[in-house]
């Protein structure tokens, strides 16, 4: 096997791994304290002890809730092949009780090879939980949501029948990410790859993972987004940037991938702003730092005058000029109105909010060639 074909085979293997949620979640599920182990224990104990249970999987989108659930269910189906019947419902697809009940009946009929007869979601949930309180019914109800307060949204009668078990899916730690990277990128040393190439690849990978510059890149990435789903997309970009002629993953691949996801359209838009518009954005950010939750153009101008009086800046403009700049920022969607009132009300009196984060604004100011130094100071104080 030629060197280039070895590299292409390695790239295909890594892409395959990154497209397999079970492979990604596996190294994060080894600990007895992992959500995988807790969920599997809850379900298996319900089966072996013939008891009923209900549990919620809660966490941000992309945090691995579904992947962990599928991994646990697949393992349990192998352990108890003739005991478990799975019913899957989706609140977006089965939006009312009749539709949901019909879907339950349909899936049960398919599972047990029976003929299916075509005979508010909370009523359904109540019926399921209520049936679980009888000795003749055995079930485990598992809910998945990105709302941390989902249990508080349930009706009182449902909460009284719910077991109040919740598994919270938190972002992976740096140690978890390090273990995941080694798990994903290490090549097998069996006969599927030439031993010399696999050993050399894995050796360079270990050196890369131990490099302080690499750890700094990973830390910068985790500051942006630390969900499992987003991490997988980031690693896919890394593999896509890996050139076959180099043969091995490099620090530059990760650095380029980080740069590609760090590009923010609003940050790019800030580069096209005028100096006055930058002052307005910074003044709005200062108002938010002061925990002034509701403000309008007049409030921003008051902060603008305060900055001018304190620092005696040369960048001071008339009220009507500031208003035009303020309106341009609204058109560019860097700021927006917070009320739903008609446009008949004067612009300067309508409450507004900033649509640019602190990181985006700070990055935009740093990349702005003729940005006044005072604006950088105002962002830090």
GIDACOR-V566998 format. One record per backbone hydrogen bond with DSSP energy under -0.5 kcal/mol. NH is the residue of the N-H (numbers start at 1). CO is the residue of the C=O. E is the energy in kcal/mol with one decimal. If there is no record, write none. Layout:
[[NH CO E] [NH CO E]]
This chain:
[[6 2 -1.9] [7 3 -2.1] [8 4 -2.3] [9 5 -2.1] [10 6 -2.2] [11 7 -2.5] [12 8 -2.3] [13 9 -2.0] [14 10 -2.3] [15 11 -2.3] [16 12 -2.2] [17 13 -2.2] [18 14 -2.3] [19 15 -1.3] [20 17 -1.5] [21 19 -0.7] [24 20 -1.7] [25 21 -2.5] [26 22 -1.6] [27 23 -0.6] [28 25 -1.1] [29 26 -1.7] [30 27 -0.5] [34 31 -1.8] [38 34 -2.1] [39 35 -2.6] [40 36 -2.7] [41 37 -2.3] [42 38 -2.0] [43 39 -2.2] [44 40 -2.8] [45 41 -2.4] [46 42 -1.3] [47 43 -1.6] [48 44 -2.8] [49 45 -2.1] [50 47 -0.6] [51 46 -1.6] [53 139 -1.7] [55 141 -2.4] [56 165 -2.4] [57 143 -3.3] [58 56 -0.6] [58 167 -2.8] [59 145 -1.4] [60 169 -0.5] [63 60 -1.6] [68 64 -2.3] [69 65 -2.3] [70 66 -2.9] [71 67 -2.2] [72 68 -2.4] [73 69 -2.6] [74 70 -2.5] [75 71 -1.9] [76 72 -2.3] [77 73 -2.5] [78 74 -1.2] [79 75 -1.5] [80 76 -3.1] [83 80 -1.3] [84 80 -1.3] [89 87 -0.5] [93 90 -0.7] [94 90 -3.4] [95 93 -0.8] [100 96 -2.3] [101 97 -3.0] [102 98 -2.2] [103 99 -2.0] [104 100 -2.3] [105 101 -2.4] [106 102 -2.4] [107 103 -2.5] [108 104 -2.4] [109 105 -2.3] [110 106 -2.2] [111 107 -2.2] [112 108 -2.1] [113 110 -0.6] [114 109 -2.8] [117 115 -0.5] [119 117 -2.0] [123 120 -2.2] [125 121 -1.9] [126 122 -2.5] [127 123 -2.1] [128 124 -2.3] [129 125 -2.5] [130 126 -2.5] [131 127 -2.1] [132 128 -1.5] [133 130 -1.1] [134 131 -1.5] [137 134 -0.7] [141 53 -2.2] [142 140 -0.6] [143 55 -2.6] [143 141 -0.5] [145 57 -2.4] [148 146 -0.6] [150 147 -1.4] [152 149 -0.9] [153 149 -0.8] [153 150 -0.9] [154 151 -0.7] [158 155 -0.6] [159 155 -2.5] [160 156 -1.9] [161 158 -1.1] [162 158 -0.8] [162 159 -0.6] [165 54 -0.6] [166 164 -0.5] [167 56 -2.9] [168 166 -0.5] [169 58 -2.9] [169 167 -0.5] [170 168 -0.8] [172 226 -0.8] [177 173 -2.4] [178 174 -2.4] [179 175 -2.3] [180 176 -2.5] [181 177 -2.7] [182 178 -1.9] [183 179 -2.0] [184 180 -2.6] [185 181 -2.5] [186 182 -1.6] [193 190 -1.1] [198 194 -2.4] [199 195 -2.6] [200 196 -2.3] [201 197 -2.8] [202 198 -2.6] [203 199 -2.0] [204 200 -2.2] [205 201 -2.0] [206 202 -2.1] [207 203 -1.9] [208 204 -2.2] [209 205 -2.6] [210 206 -1.4] [211 207 -0.6] [211 208 -1.0] [215 211 -2.0] [216 212 -1.9] [217 213 -1.7] [218 214 -2.3] [219 215 -2.2] [220 216 -2.2] [221 217 -2.3] [222 218 -2.6] [223 219 -1.4] [224 220 -0.8] [224 221 -1.3] [225 221 -2.1] [229 62 -3.0] [231 227 -2.2] [232 228 -2.3] [233 229 -1.7] [234 230 -2.2] [235 231 -2.4] [236 232 -2.1] [237 233 -1.8] [238 234 -1.8] [239 235 -2.2] [240 236 -2.1] [241 237 -1.8] [242 238 -0.6] [242 239 -0.8] [243 241 -0.6] [246 243 -1.1] [247 243 -0.9] [254 250 -1.1] [255 251 -2.2] [256 252 -2.8] [257 253 -1.8] [258 254 -2.2] [259 255 -2.0] [260 256 -1.9] [261 257 -1.5] [262 258 -1.3] [263 259 -0.7] [268 264 -2.2] [269 265 -1.9] [270 266 -1.7] [271 267 -0.9] [271 268 -0.5] [272 269 -1.3] [273 270 -1.6] [278 274 -1.8] [279 275 -2.0] [280 276 -2.1] [281 277 -2.2] [282 278 -2.5] [283 279 -2.6] [284 280 -2.1] [285 281 -2.1] [286 282 -2.3] [287 283 -1.8] [288 284 -1.7] [289 285 -2.1] [290 286 -1.8] [291 288 -1.7] [292 287 -2.6] [293 291 -1.2] [295 352 -0.6] [298 348 -1.4] [300 296 -2.2] [301 297 -2.4] [302 298 -1.8] [303 299 -1.8] [304 300 -2.3] [305 301 -2.5] [306 302 -1.8] [307 303 -2.2] [308 304 -2.1] [309 305 -2.7] [310 306 -2.0] [311 307 -2.3] [312 308 -2.2] [316 314 -1.6] [322 318 -2.2] [323 319 -2.0] [324 320 -1.7] [325 321 -1.9] [326 322 -2.5] [327 323 -2.2] [328 324 -1.8] [329 325 -1.9] [330 326 -1.4] [331 327 -2.0] [332 328 -2.0] [333 330 -1.1] [334 329 -2.3] [335 329 -1.1] [336 353 -2.0] [338 351 -2.2] [339 351 -0.6] [345 342 -1.2] [349 346 -1.3] [350 346 -0.7] [350 347 -0.9] [352 295 -2.5] [353 336 -2.4] [355 334 -2.7] [361 357 -2.5] [362 358 -2.7] [363 359 -2.5] [364 360 -2.3] [365 361 -2.2] [366 362 -2.0] [367 363 -1.7] [368 364 -0.6] [368 365 -0.6] [369 367 -0.6] [371 368 -1.4] [375 372 -1.2] [376 372 -0.8] [376 373 -0.5] [377 373 -1.7] [378 374 -2.5] [379 375 -1.5] [380 376 -1.1] [381 377 -0.8]]
